Amino acid sequence: MGRLFWKLFLAIFLAQLLTGWGVGFLFWLEHAARQNQSPNMASVPGSARPEGPPPAFAPGGPQPRPPGASTNTQEFQRPFPPGPRPGGPRGLPWQPAVIGLIASLLFAALLARHLSRPIVGLSKAFKDVAGGNFDIRLARNKLHWQDELSDLGEEFDRTAAQLKMLVHNQRRLLHDVSHEVRSPLARMQLAIDLARQQPDKTPESMARLEREAGRIDHLVEELLTLSRLEAGACGQLDDTVDLPELLGELVEDARFEAEAKKCHVALGGDAQGLVKGRADLLHRAIENVLRNAIRYTTPASALSVGVENHGEELCVTVEDCGPGVPQSALETIFDPFVRLGDARSNDGYGLGLAITRQIIEAHGGRVIASNREQGGLRVEMYLPISQANTASA
């Protein structure tokens, strides 16, 4: 039994004991008051025994016959049973007191155990989580409670699941980063060996080294950006951004990049609205989606970009004509280092869409990906409309 059990046990037992003593003391006071009133009854008028012959049967044995009484009678005497007289002093009820004391002890022990058991279970579960066991769960049926303690157990289950996911993502991120860094480092090592073995190819080796160093620098920059966004360190998001105007600038840049694949980028929608946030972050979030669409769309196809009003939100939509994404991967494409199909042959690291989601969510929005019926991927970015824009409207 733990310390909590004994504290609860003593508190409950003492409460019962004091309550029993208090009730017994009240009964004793009432009995004493009645005893004090009994001797005074003789002084009350009309309370004296009426005059007449003494009773034939009275305590103390046979009484003398009254004058004139017949002598042709037989006296009977019935002795009292042994023990205290009915009007004499009473002893203390020790047996009921002992039974009540034992019952109080048992009740206090059962109630203290019932109260301390779920708390002890929570304590053990916290120790397991601290030791790295994130699979421990405290369901409602384990705690046998339907109150705040069961709610606490459910919160513990959610916390343990969240910690498990965070640790898993951290380990996967560390594995992916080490894998992504290993490849350019290996190529850099080959370039150095080639420069040593063939001095005449030193300029080519140096160019290779420069490209690989740039890739590592880009990877580190992307990781730092993602880390800052996940930590919420993205600065003040209180600038007023004209989203349709920002989208127009991005489409102009995307058209220039899409010319290499003979693709056309069409801008549609006539929605107007302002959003609160940082223009540079929103520019990067939408640009990542646009560049991803240009990369995977089929050559000589058309990309559609638009902005629409959806109640109190603005929705930026980007559609391509590429192969699309498997239905099971529509959620995971926004996770870091997720690349599908032939994406691993490209220069990207699978961080662009992850950064997009973090930026949009930091602005209070959400990102949804879906496959088009005609083929291709559709990405929708919802952002809340600024209150200033709503008031002016």
Buried (B, 14 or more C-beta within 10 A) or exposed (E): EEEBBEEBBEEBBEEBBEEBEEEBEEEEEEEEEEEEEEEEEEEEEEEEEEEEEEEBEEEEEEBEBEEEEEEEEEEEEEEEEEEEEEEEEEEEEEEEEEEBBEEBBEEBBEBBBEBBBBBBBBEEBBEBBEEEEBEBEBEBEEBEBEEEBBEBBBEBBEEBEEEBEEEEEEEEBEEBBEEBBEEBEEBBEBBBEBBEEEEEEEEEBEEBBEBBEEBBEBBEEBBEBBEBBBEEEBEEBEBEBBBBEBBEEBBEBBBEBBEEBEBEBEBEBEBBBBBBBBBEBBBBBBBBBBBBBBBBBBEEBBBBBBBBBEEEBBBBBBBBBBBBBEEEBBEEBBBBBBBBEEBEEEEBBBBBBBBBBBBBBBBBBBBBBBBBEEEBBBBBBBBBBBEEBEEEE
